[in-house]
Amino acid sequence: MKKSKEYKIGSILFYVSSVLFYLASVINVVGGNDIYIGIVWMCLGSAFLCLGSLLLKKSNDNEEKEQ
């Protein structure tokens, strides 16, 4: 149970950080500072989104094993 809860907290943190990376990406692209840096931030946001979904899936798998 404890490990499953830790995975859920971790996945939420990954989701929040991906939203922040996407926000930074939009600010860089729309602001006109540097489009390429905006693309890098967007790729980082996508990577963190994938990591969050991976941890959430791991959490669900652990809950199913415990039951």
Secondary structure as UniProt FT lines:
FT   HELIX           2..31
FT   HELIX           35..66
//
